[in-house]
Amino acid sequence: MSSQRRTALITGATGFVGTHLVSRLLAEHWDVHIVVRPQVHAQALGRMVGIHEYDGHIDSLLTAMAESQPDVVFHVASFFTANHGPSDVEPMIESNILFGAHLLEAMWVYGIKNLVNVGSYWQHYNDSDYDPACLYAATKQAFEALLTYYANARNISAITLKLFDTYGPNDPRPKLLQLLYSAAIEGRRLEMSPGEQQLSFVYVDDVIDAFMIAADRMSHGLVAGIEAYTVDANVPLRLRDLVETFSKVTGRNLDVEWGAQPYRPRQVMVPYSRGIRLPGWSPKVSFEEGLRRLNSSGNDSESLRCPPSKALFQYSKELQPNPQGS
């Protein structure tokens, strides 16, 4: 890593991956600035972080860019829902496309060249070059189309990291591990799909390693235009095998009724396998080791912040982890 002190501007800094990224950057002596919505309380991230509000207008991002002058922008923020409804369309487009366009324009105005962007393996349904599994994935692709223009016409360099299923401590998202922990604690039967879908879980420390390697690659001038890489596990797990591993490592018994729920429409059965891994990166933490780390903290259910049973019941019917870091 470079010994020169650098400055980062982060979107999505209050989300799961974002908070871990802020902690790592501060630990490695970066100057850190974050962009938040006015209603978001970010003081918990500490006094070492510069906080800039985005009010939906580009002027607020122009101010943030002028004041922070970052060496690297980390674009982690997104609006995610697997099965969108009519009321989700506008906020999803505003968050995943308009906000990103404002960010790129502000970068160009102030001569900021380096962007680390977050994509999703859900952009590659059926292991295709591009086939969005849901509207969320389509908006991620739409932003990448905008990014192509800014790379070609405005000389911005970017690395897009295609994230798979992220997990780790202090995760507020209603995801699979929260579902399993809560069901085990409550002694509640889980009605699941047949369970043949494969999942690629990556521990959050490994995910943050990828962000840092990407930033270092940019700092050394190794990126021209756009590069895209996958951040995936060495070996994907069938859902059935994942649940069995969870029970074995945690010692928590689960009552699962396989096949009680159908697969959701456009269920991702096999994670994207044809992407290129980020040079110099590979996952270090196996799924079993990641679970052991959660257990060894002594507060597995607290660190996972199990959501209410009603939310978990709905999630068990959908049963698809959020592929996004935020």
N, C-alpha and C positions, 0 to 999 in steps of 0.2 A: 504494500500500500504506500501511497505517496506520503512523505513526511510534511509536505506543505499544508498549512491550514486552509481548509476549503469551506465553502458556504453552500448549504442546501436549502431549497424551497420545496415543501412537501404539501401535496393535497391529500386529503383522506388521512390526516395524521392522527385523528381521534378514533379511527377504526382499529380492528384487531391487528392487521399487519402494520398499519401506520404507526401505532404506538410502539411496537417493537422496533421499527425502523428508526424512529426518533431516538429511542434509548441507545441503539447501537451507534448512531451517528454522534451523539453526545459523548459516548464512551470513547470514540475514536477522535474526539476533539474537533469535530466540525462545528461551525457556526450554523445553527438551525433556525429556519423560519418556516412557519406553517400558514396555510390558507384555510380559514374556517367560515362557515355560515354565521351570520350575526347571532342566531339563537343557540349556537353551540358553545358550551362552556369548556374552554381548553386550558384553564389555569392549572389543572392537575398535571399537565405535562411539565410544569416547572418554570422557574424564572429565567432559565437559560435559553428559552425558546422565544423568538420573535413571533408575535401573533398578528396576522393580517386578515381582515374580514372581507369576504366576497359577498356583495349584496345582489348578485345577479346581473350587474352591469360591468362592462369591460373596464370602465374607469377605475374601479376598485382593484382590479388585477394589475392595471398599469401602475398604480401606486405601489402595490405590493412588490412588483418587479423592480421598480425604481429604488425602493428602499432597501430591498434585500440583495440585489445584484448577485444572484446565485451562480456558482460554477456549474451546478447540476440541479435540474428540476425533476423531482420524483412525483409522477402523476399516478397516485394510488386510488383516488376517490372514484366512486361509482354508485349508481343506484341499481340495486339488484332485486329482481323477483323472477322466480322460475316460470310461474304461470301468471302473466300479467292480465289485468282487467282494464277496462276503458279509462279508469281514473289514474292508472299507472303510466299511460303513454306520455303525457306531457312532462311529469317530473323526470321520467327516464331519459327523454330526449334532452331536456334542459341540463341534466347532470352529466350524461354520458357523451353528448355531442356539443351542445352550445357552450357549456363551461370549458370543455377541452379546446374549442375553437378560440374562445377568449384567451385562454392560457397560451396557446401557440402564437396568437397575434401579439400579445404582450411580450412574449419572449423575443419575437422578431423586432419589435419597436426598440427594445433596449439591448439588442445584440447578444442575447443569451442563447447559446448554441446547443447545449446538451440536455437531452430529455431521456429519462428512464420511464417508460410507459408500462402499464399493466394490461395484458390481454387475458384471454381465457381459452381453455381447451374446448369449451362449449361452442366456439366458433368453428369447430371441426367435427360436426356430427357425422357418424359413420366413417370416421377417420379420413374425411375428405379434405381437400385443400381449403375449401370454404363451403360450409353449409351450416347456418346457425341453428342451434338446438332450440332457441327461444328468441324473443324480441331483444332481450338483454344482450345476447351474443351478437345480434345484428347491429345494435348500437355500438358495441365495441369495434366491430368491423368498420362501421361508418366513420368512427373517429380515426381509425388507421388510414382510411381514404383521405381524410383531411390532412393527416400527418404526411402523407406522400406528397401533397402539394407543397407543404411548408418545407419539406426536405429538398425537393427539387427546385423550387422557386425562391425560397428564403434561406437556404443554406443551413437549416437546422439538422442536427444529427440526433438520432434516436435509437434506443434499444427497447424493443417491446419484449417483456418477459411474459410468456404464456403460463399463467399459474394454474395448477391443478387444485386438489382439495387440501387446503391449509388447515393446520390444527396446532394446538399448544395451550399453555396456561393463559388465564384471564381472557377467554374468548366469549364475548357477549352474544354471539350469533346463535340462533336456534339451529344447531347442526346435529349431525349423526351421533357424535360422542356424547353430547348433552342428552340426547334421547336415550341412549343406552344406559348412561349413569342413572338418570332419573327413573327409568323403568325398573332397573335393578333395585334401587333404593325403595321405591314404592311397591315393589312386588307386582307390577302391572304387566299383563300380557301385551306383547307387541304384535300387531297384525301387519305383516310386511308383504312385499312382493315376493315372487319366487326366489329372488336373491342371487340371480346369476350375473347381474351387472358387475363390472369390474371397476374398482376405485383406485385412484392413485393419490395416497395421502402423503403430504410432505410436511415435516415438522417446521415450525415457524423459524427456528434458528437457521435451518438450512435455507429457507426462503430469503431471510435477511442476508445471508452470505451471498446469494445471487445478486441482490441489489448492490451490495458493496463491490462485488467483482465487476458488475456492469459499470458502476460509477468510476472505478479505477481504470477500466478499459477506455472510458471516455477521457479521463484526465491525462492519459498517455497518448491521446490523439489517434487511437486505433479505429475509430468509427467515422465513417463518411457516409452520409445518407442514413438509411434505415436498416437495422438488423433486427431479427426476431429469433427468439430462442425459447425452448421449453424448460420449465422448472418442475420436473416430475420425479416420482419415486422410481427406484431401480426396478421393482417388480410390482405391478398392480395386483390388488387382492379382490377376489370375488366377495360380494357382500356377505355371503354365508361364511366364508373363511375369516373375514374381518371380525364378524361377531364372535366366532369361536375363539379367535386370538384375544379379543377383548376379555372374554370370560376367563381364559386361562391366565392372562397376565394380571388382571385386577382381582381375581378370585370372586367375582360377582356373577351369580347365576342369572340367566335370562330365560324368560318364557316367551319363545318366539313362535308364532304361527306363520310359517312360510306359505306364500301363495294366497293368503287371505285378501290381499290387495293386488290389483292389476298393476303392471308397469304403467308409468305415466306416458302420455303421448310424447313421442320423440325422446324417449328415455335414452340417455347415453349409456350404451351397453359396454363399449370398449373405449378407454381413453385414447386420445390422439397419440399416435405412435410414430408418425413420420416427420416430426419436427426435429430441429437441431438443438442439442444442448449447448448452453452457454459455455464457451471455452474457459477451462480452468475450474468449472463447477461440477460437483456431483453430490448427491445427498449423503450425509454422514450418519444420520439418525434413522434407524429402521423403525417401522411402525411399532414393533414390540418395545424397542428402547424408548420411543416417545411416550408410550403408555406408562412404562416404568418411571419415567421422569415425572409424569403427572402424579402418579401414586406416591412416589418418594417424597413429594412436597408435603404430604400429610394432609392435604386439603383438596383432594381431587374434585369433589363436587363443588367446592367453593371456587376453585380456580377456573372451573368450566362454567360457573354462573348459570346453573340449570334454569331454563325458563319455565313458566307455568305449565301445568299439565295440559291445559286446553291447547296452548300453542304446540306442545309436543305431540298431542294427538293428531292435530292437523298435519304436522310435519311427518309423522309416521305414515300417514296416508300418501304423502307426496314422495317422501324418502329420496331426496336428491340433495347432496351437500352443495353449499354455495361454493362455486369454483373460484370465487373472487376473494381478494385479500381483505377488502375493506369491510 
